[in-house]
Amino acid sequence: NAPIFGIDAQGRINEWNNKSAEITGFSSQEVVGRDLVQDFITEEYQGSVKEVFDNALKGREAANFEFPLYTKDKRRVDVLLNATTRRDVSGVVVGVIGVGQDITERKQVEIEKTRVAQELQTFIDTANAPIFGIDAKGLVNEWNNKAVEIT
């Protein structure tokens, strides 16, 4: 249910599960052997994503790292990633396994909540009637422009 991918020590994709294929539109055959950062991460995030993978290749793993991945049809998918060092049987680092979570919908909900809150604040501030609010302790916590004007 989670997108899982692997890269080798040079950053080339060597694992790509069905969920990764489902959310990106790229099949395993299309991505294996390609550079994950250069080919699938936007330029603005390439540096930070490469740093996470480079650190994991040095044994410094990352948890809950967010970055955008772009799909075959150029849509943005927001991914929350855990990057884990991959070692061979003798303990030598051979790559990184990334286990992700598609958080695109959650991010869109957060953006919409922020937009609605800003819209409501603008409505309160510009209303043609005094609007004020009080908290549970009876203290004023909202006072719009019209309330200022008439007091």
C-alpha positions in Angstrom: 0.0 0.0 0.0 3.0 2.3 0.3 5.3 3.4 -2.5 8.6 1.6 -2.0 11.7 2.1 -4.1 15.4 1.4 -3.9 18.5 3.0 -5.3 22.0 1.6 -5.6 25.1 3.4 -4.3 25.1 5.6 -7.5 21.5 6.7 -7.1 20.1 4.5 -9.8 16.7 2.9 -9.2 16.9 -0.8 -8.6 13.5 -1.4 -6.8 10.1 0.0 -7.7 7.0 -1.5 -6.3 3.5 -1.5 -7.7 2.3 1.4 -5.6 5.3 3.5 -6.9 4.1 2.6 -10.4 0.5 3.4 -9.6 1.1 6.9 -8.1 3.7 8.0 -10.8 2.4 6.2 -13.9 5.9 4.9 -14.5 6.3 1.1 -14.6 9.3 -0.6 -13.1 10.7 -1.3 -16.5 10.6 2.4 -17.3 12.5 3.5 -14.2 15.0 0.7 -13.2 18.5 1.9 -14.0 17.6 5.6 -14.1 18.9 8.2 -11.7 16.1 8.9 -9.3 17.0 12.4 -8.3 18.0 13.6 -11.8 15.1 12.0 -13.6 12.2 12.2 -11.2 12.7 15.1 -8.8 12.2 18.7 -9.7 15.3 20.8 -9.9 14.3 22.9 -6.8 14.3 19.7 -4.6 17.1 17.8 -6.2 19.7 19.1 -3.8 17.8 18.3 -0.6 16.6 14.9 -1.8 20.2 14.0 -2.9 21.4 15.0 0.5 18.9 12.7 2.2 20.0 9.8 0.0 23.7 10.6 0.4 23.3 10.7 4.1 21.5 7.3 4.1 24.3 5.9 2.0 26.6 6.9 4.9 24.3 5.2 7.4 22.5 8.4 8.5 18.9 7.5 7.8 16.0 10.0 7.4 12.4 9.8 8.6 9.4 11.9 7.5 11.2 13.8 4.7 8.7 15.5 2.4 9.4 16.1 -1.3 7.4 16.3 -4.5 7.7 13.6 -7.2 6.4 14.2 -10.7 4.3 11.7 -12.5 4.5 10.6 -16.1 1.7 13.0 -17.0 3.5 15.9 -15.1 1.2 15.9 -12.0 2.8 16.6 -8.6 2.6 13.9 -6.0 3.7 14.9 -2.5 5.6 12.1 -0.7 6.5 11.6 2.9 9.6 9.4 2.9 11.7 7.3 5.2 15.1 6.6 3.7 16.8 3.5 5.1 20.4 2.3 4.5 20.6 -1.0 2.6 23.5 -3.3 3.3 24.7 -6.6 1.9 25.3 -9.7 4.0 28.8 -8.4 5.1 27.4 -5.1 6.2 28.6 -3.0 3.3 26.3 -0.2 2.2 24.9 -1.0 -1.2 22.0 1.5 -1.5 19.0 3.0 0.1 15.4 1.8 0.4 12.7 4.5 0.4 9.4 3.8 2.0 7.0 6.5 1.3 3.4 7.7 1.8 1.4 9.7 -0.7 0.4 12.8 1.2 -0.9 14.7 -1.8 -4.5 14.7 -0.7 -3.6 15.7 2.8 -1.5 18.6 1.5 -4.4 19.8 -0.7 -6.7 19.7 2.3 -4.2 21.8 4.3 -4.0 24.4 1.4 -7.8 24.5 1.2 -8.2 25.0 5.0 -5.7 27.9 4.9 -7.5 29.5 1.9 -10.9 29.2 3.7 -9.5 30.6 6.9 -8.0 33.6 5.0 -11.3 34.2 3.2 -13.2 34.1 6.5 -10.8 36.5 8.1 -11.1 38.9 5.2 -14.9 38.7 5.5 -14.8 39.5 9.2 -12.3 42.4 8.7 -14.3 44.0 5.9 -17.9 43.4 7.1 -20.1 46.4 7.3 -21.1 45.5 10.8 -19.1 45.4 14.0 -17.9 41.8 14.7 -16.2 40.8 17.9 -15.4 37.6 19.6 -14.6 36.5 23.1 -12.8 33.4 24.4 -13.9 31.0 27.1 -12.5 33.4 29.8 -14.5 36.3 28.5 -11.5 38.0 26.8 -11.8 39.7 23.4 -10.0 37.7 20.8 -11.6 39.2 17.6 -12.4 42.8 16.8 -13.0 43.8 13.2 -12.5 47.1 11.4 -16.1 48.2 11.8 -15.9 47.6 15.5 -12.8 49.8 15.6 -14.6 52.5 13.6 -17.6 52.9 15.9 -15.7 52.7 19.2 
